[in-house]
Structures are given as C-alpha cells and as structure tokens.
Amino acid sequence: MGRAPTAVYGAPDPRMPARDPSDGDEPTVITPYRDGPLVVRGPFRLVDQEGREIEVRRKTVALCRCGKSRLKPFCDGTHKLIRFNAPSACEPGRADGDAERPER
C-alpha cells in the first residue's frame, strides 16, 4: 500500500459530473491508512445521519479519521499537521470485524 493522502482528497470537484454509485461491478474497498484517512474505492453512497446524500464526484475518496479536517467528512491532510496516530490494521486485542465500542 502507498502512503496516506496528504492533500484534499475526496471533496466534490464542481468540474466533474456527479458519479453514479451503481456504476460497474467493481467491489467497494475501504482502506484505513496508517496515521491517515479511510480511503474508499469503488461504488458507494455517502449519507449523513439524517439519510441525506452527501455528493461525491470521485471514484476514490478519503474520509477524515482524525476529526480535524475542515472539509469533513472528507480528508484535507490535517492528520499530518496534528500527528494523528492510528494503525492500518485492527488494534491489538480486537478481533477482526469486532465493532464494539470500548466502555467509558
């Protein structure tokens, strides 16, 4: 795998037509980059918690994982400036696919 994107990566580009999430038969792949964003490749729909669609005009987008992007939910590279730290794989002690939240 390559390095995590460091520039605006995924924000809608007004010069590009809206993409159709049902295009093609390619599978959707989500890759958490070490110390960086979640990179989504392939057809997908992005909606807010109210179910409203968030326009995506690219086939590959980076979603913010550090929480500091000024283009949320998209990554703007701020993770590099704040030295965000997160693994690419599951954290030690977590089973693959285990989505339970830790107790607070």
Secondary structure, 3 states (H helix, E strand, C coil): CCCCCCCCECCCCCCCCCCCCCCCCCCCEEEECCCCCEEEECCCCCECCCCCECCCCCCEEEECCCCCCCCCCEECCHHHHCCCCCCCCCCCCCCCCCCCCCCC
